[in-house]
């Protein structure tokens, strides 16, 4: 299974999790149970985002001829990573 196929499979599982959360709300399930499932879906989305970023970085770094282009790719990835991180400033170096 290729990287993009694995990511698509993960997204389908996350879609199922979100539908399950919707059902839980419709069934008035306990708050703690709903929040636990929301946290699990969020963690799964974070893993997908990291997989997408890693795959993109590998591709960009392999295609980059110069060290300056590689450095720019790493800086863009760091900026994206920081944007994903809760409670962290959105710009590197802060």
Secondary structure, DSSP 8 states (H G I E B T S, - for coil): --HHHHHHHHHHHHHHHHHHHHHHHHTT--HHHHHHHHHHHHHHHHHHHHHHHHHHHHHHHHH--SHHHHHHHHHHHHHHHHHHSTTS-SSTT-
